[in-house]
Amino acid sequence: MTASIPVALSAVLWLAVTPAQARPVCMIVASTSGTILHEDGDCRTRVTPASTFKLPLSLIGFDSGFLKDAQDPVLTYRKGDPDWGGKAWTQPNDPASWLRHSVVWYSQRITRALGTAELTRYAASFDYGNADMSGDPGKDNGLERSWIASSLKISPVEQVLFLGKLIERRLPVAANAIDQTIAIVESQTAGGWTVSGKTGTAYPRKADGSFDRARAWGWYVGWARRDGRTLVFARLDQDETQQSVSGGLRARDALLGEWEAIAGSLPR
């Protein structure tokens, strides 16, 4: 069964809450069992997950034992690690701050410890997009960036199906890995709902291999709870000009701004 808010209202909402120069690609909401309740836009095409990949990576890290709890392990920045994320990226980080600040080099410590074969096995068992952890063709960099505008791709509908399995504990990982992951995901409030999720931003590639910084992808994916009901969602936008605020943060703010109207229109 599928349902959505009226087309006219949907269009007004998207125009009202989407920042200028960002094109809404998809907004999708589902029950945790996988029933699509609201779907607008192209929600079936796979693109890079960017930092939303930290949700499955957290599960992998805790299930494998590399991650212990929200504060363990504390890892330190090394010269040459990615540092474009600001001061938080050059400080020691634990799992909670890794997810909060979206620290790329912390992700790379996890992926390097696990290796490509094990990461691929986990991703395939999660039905996480194309589960391709190989990286850029011929560059052997899958452990450094397969999830950042590279080989790993996932659609918004696949995002919500994965999230539903996470919430319903239908993923092949230890219960503790799910508990620990949920505990470190940041939450916001919107219209009486508690909304928990992860942002993601990445730039597509141009024909010459360089990044198209005017066309950033912006993701916000997660779940929302209210009065015993849990819904899973994914929002994906793409910029049309270069912006000063990351696409993921703007996608998050846009979703929070429209969430009450969308949630209120959904069938029970």
C-alpha positions as CSV (number, residue, x, y, z in Angstrom):
1,M,0.0,0.0,0.0
2,T,1.2,3.5,-0.8
3,A,-0.1,6.9,0.1
4,S,1.0,10.5,0.0
5,I,-0.2,13.9,0.8
6,P,-2.1,15.7,-1.9
7,V,0.1,16.7,-4.9
8,A,-0.6,20.5,-4.5
9,L,0.2,20.5,-0.8
10,S,3.3,18.4,-1.4
11,A,4.6,20.9,-4.0
12,V,4.0,23.8,-1.7
13,L,5.8,22.1,1.2
14,W,8.8,21.3,-0.9
15,L,9.0,24.8,-2.3
16,A,8.6,26.4,1.1
17,V,11.2,24.5,3.0
18,T,13.8,23.7,0.4
19,P,16.7,26.2,0.5
20,A,17.2,28.3,-2.7
21,Q,19.4,26.6,-5.3
22,A,18.8,23.1,-3.9
23,R,16.6,20.7,-6.0
24,P,14.6,18.2,-4.0
25,V,15.3,14.7,-5.4
26,C,13.3,12.4,-3.1
27,M,11.3,12.4,0.1
28,I,10.2,9.0,1.3
29,V,8.6,7.7,4.5
30,A,7.9,4.1,5.4
31,S,6.8,1.9,8.2
32,T,9.5,-0.1,9.9
33,S,8.0,-3.2,8.2
34,G,8.7,-1.7,4.8
35,T,5.3,-0.3,3.7
36,I,5.9,2.9,1.7
37,L,3.6,5.6,3.2
38,H,4.8,8.7,1.3
39,E,7.0,9.0,-1.8
40,D,7.8,12.1,-3.8
41,G,10.4,12.4,-6.5
42,D,13.0,9.9,-7.8
43,C,13.5,7.6,-4.8
44,R,14.7,4.6,-6.9
45,T,18.0,5.8,-8.4
46,R,21.1,4.9,-6.5
47,V,23.7,7.6,-5.6
48,T,26.5,7.8,-3.1
49,P,25.4,7.4,0.5
50,A,28.1,9.8,1.7
51,S,28.2,10.0,5.5
52,T,24.8,8.2,5.9
53,F,27.0,5.1,5.5
54,K,28.2,5.7,9.1
55,L,24.9,4.1,10.3
56,P,25.7,0.7,8.8
57,L,29.4,1.2,9.5
58,S,28.6,1.8,13.2
59,L,26.7,-1.5,13.3
60,I,29.6,-3.2,11.6
61,G,32.1,-1.6,14.0
62,F,30.2,-2.7,17.1
63,D,29.4,-6.1,15.8
64,S,33.0,-6.8,14.9
65,G,34.3,-5.6,18.3
66,F,36.3,-2.7,16.9
67,L,33.9,-0.3,18.6
68,K,33.3,-1.0,22.3
69,D,30.8,1.6,23.5
70,A,30.0,5.3,23.0
71,Q,33.3,6.4,24.5
72,D,35.6,3.6,23.4
73,P,37.9,3.5,21.5
74,V,39.3,7.1,21.5
75,L,41.3,7.5,18.4
76,T,43.6,10.5,17.6
77,Y,44.2,12.5,14.5
78,R,47.3,11.7,12.5
79,K,49.1,14.0,10.1
80,G,47.7,13.3,6.6
81,D,44.3,12.3,7.8
82,P,41.3,14.1,6.3
83,D,40.9,17.4,8.1
84,W,38.5,19.5,6.1
85,G,35.7,19.0,8.6
86,G,37.1,21.7,11.0
87,K,38.6,21.6,14.5
88,A,36.6,18.6,15.6
89,W,38.3,16.5,13.1
90,T,41.8,17.2,14.4
91,Q,40.8,16.3,18.0
92,P,40.7,12.9,19.6
93,N,37.3,11.2,18.8
94,D,35.3,8.4,20.3
95,P,32.3,6.6,18.6
96,A,29.8,9.2,19.8
97,S,31.8,12.2,18.5
98,W,32.7,10.4,15.3
99,L,29.1,10.1,14.4
100,R,28.2,13.6,15.7
101,H,31.0,15.3,13.7
102,S,31.0,12.9,10.8
103,V,34.7,12.3,11.1
104,V,36.0,10.7,7.9
105,W,39.3,9.5,9.2
106,Y,37.6,7.7,12.1
107,S,35.5,5.8,9.5
108,Q,38.7,4.9,7.7
109,R,40.2,3.4,10.8
110,I,37.2,1.1,11.1
111,T,37.2,0.1,7.4
112,R,40.9,-0.5,7.3
113,A,40.7,-2.8,10.4
114,L,37.9,-4.8,8.8
115,G,39.1,-5.0,5.2
116,T,37.2,-5.0,1.9
117,A,36.0,-8.5,1.9
118,E,34.5,-8.3,5.4
119,L,32.9,-4.9,4.7
120,T,31.4,-6.3,1.5
121,R,30.0,-9.3,3.3
122,Y,28.3,-7.0,5.9
123,A,27.0,-4.6,3.3
124,A,25.5,-7.5,1.2
125,S,23.9,-9.0,4.3
126,F,22.3,-5.7,5.0
127,D,21.0,-5.4,1.4
128,Y,22.8,-2.0,1.5
129,G,22.5,-0.7,-2.0
130,N,25.0,-2.3,-4.4
131,A,27.3,-3.3,-1.5
132,D,30.3,-2.3,-3.7
133,M,33.2,-1.4,-1.5
134,S,35.9,-1.5,-4.2
135,G,36.4,2.3,-4.5
136,D,37.4,4.2,-7.6
137,P,38.3,2.0,-10.6
138,G,42.0,1.2,-10.7
139,K,42.8,3.2,-7.5
140,D,42.6,0.6,-4.8
141,N,41.0,3.2,-2.4
142,G,37.8,1.4,-1.4
143,L,38.7,1.5,2.3
144,E,39.4,5.2,2.1
145,R,36.4,6.5,0.1
146,S,34.1,3.8,-1.4
147,W,31.1,5.5,0.3
148,I,32.1,9.1,-0.8
149,A,31.1,9.7,-4.4
150,S,32.7,6.4,-5.4
151,S,31.6,2.7,-5.9
152,L,29.1,2.3,-3.1
153,K,25.6,3.5,-4.1
154,I,22.2,3.3,-2.6
155,S,18.7,4.6,-3.4
156,P,16.4,6.4,-0.9
157,V,14.0,3.5,-0.9
158,E,16.8,1.1,-0.1
159,Q,17.8,3.5,2.7
160,V,14.4,3.2,4.4
161,L,14.2,-0.5,3.9
162,F,17.6,-0.8,5.6
163,L,16.5,1.5,8.4
164,G,13.3,-0.5,9.0
165,K,15.4,-3.6,9.4
166,L,17.7,-1.8,11.9
167,I,14.8,-0.6,14.0
168,E,13.0,-4.0,13.9
169,R,16.3,-5.8,14.6
170,R,16.1,-7.8,11.5
171,L,19.8,-7.3,10.6
172,P,22.4,-10.1,11.0
173,V,24.3,-8.3,13.8
174,A,24.4,-8.7,17.6
175,A,21.6,-6.9,19.5
176,N,24.3,-4.9,21.3
177,A,25.5,-3.5,18.0
178,I,22.0,-2.2,17.3
179,D,21.6,-0.8,20.8
180,Q,25.0,1.0,20.7
181,T,24.4,2.5,17.3
182,I,20.9,3.8,18.1
183,A,22.3,5.3,21.3
184,I,24.9,7.5,19.5
185,V,22.6,8.8,16.7
186,E,21.7,12.5,17.2
187,S,18.0,13.4,17.8
188,Q,15.9,16.5,17.2
189,T,12.3,17.3,17.9
190,A,9.7,18.2,15.3
191,G,5.9,18.6,15.9
192,G,6.0,16.3,18.9
193,W,8.1,13.7,17.2
194,T,11.6,12.7,18.2
195,V,13.5,12.5,15.0
196,S,16.9,10.7,14.9
197,G,19.1,10.5,11.9
198,K,22.4,11.0,10.0
199,T,23.3,13.6,7.4
200,G,25.5,13.1,4.4
201,T,27.1,15.3,1.8
202,A,29.2,14.5,-1.2
203,Y,30.0,15.9,-4.6
204,P,29.4,14.0,-7.9
205,R,32.3,13.6,-10.3
206,K,32.7,15.5,-13.5
207,A,33.9,13.8,-16.7
208,D,37.5,14.6,-15.9
209,G,37.2,13.0,-12.5
210,S,37.2,16.2,-10.5
211,F,34.4,17.0,-8.0
212,D,31.4,19.1,-9.2
213,R,31.1,21.4,-6.1
214,A,28.0,23.1,-7.5
215,R,26.0,19.9,-7.5
216,A,26.4,18.5,-4.0
217,W,24.2,15.7,-2.8
218,G,22.5,16.3,0.6
219,W,21.1,13.4,2.6
220,Y,19.2,13.1,5.8
221,V,18.0,9.6,6.8
222,G,16.7,8.1,10.0
223,W,13.6,7.4,12.0
224,A,10.9,9.3,13.9
225,R,9.0,8.2,17.1
226,R,5.8,9.5,18.6
227,D,3.2,7.9,20.9
228,G,4.6,4.4,20.3
229,R,4.7,4.8,16.5
230,T,8.0,4.6,14.6
231,L,8.5,5.7,11.0
232,V,11.7,5.6,8.9
233,F,12.6,8.3,6.3
234,A,15.1,9.4,3.7
235,R,15.4,12.8,2.2
236,L,17.8,13.5,-0.7
237,D,18.5,16.9,-2.3
238,Q,21.0,18.1,-4.9
239,D,22.4,21.6,-5.2
240,E,22.3,23.6,-8.4
241,T,24.9,26.1,-7.3
242,Q,27.8,25.9,-4.8
243,Q,26.6,26.6,-1.2
244,S,28.4,27.6,2.0
245,V,26.4,25.2,4.3
246,S,26.6,21.5,3.7
247,G,23.9,19.8,1.7
248,G,23.3,17.3,4.5
249,L,22.6,19.9,7.1
250,R,20.2,21.7,4.8
251,A,18.4,18.5,4.0
252,R,18.0,17.8,7.7
253,D,16.7,21.2,8.4
254,A,14.3,21.0,5.5
255,L,12.9,17.7,6.6
256,L,12.4,18.9,10.2
257,G,10.6,21.9,8.9
258,E,8.1,19.8,6.9
259,W,7.9,16.7,9.1
260,E,4.8,17.6,11.1
261,A,2.8,18.2,7.9
262,I,3.9,15.0,6.2
263,A,3.5,12.8,9.3
264,G,0.1,14.2,9.9
265,S,-1.1,13.2,6.4
266,L,0.0,9.6,6.6
267,P,-2.3,6.6,7.0
268,R,-2.1,4.8,10.3
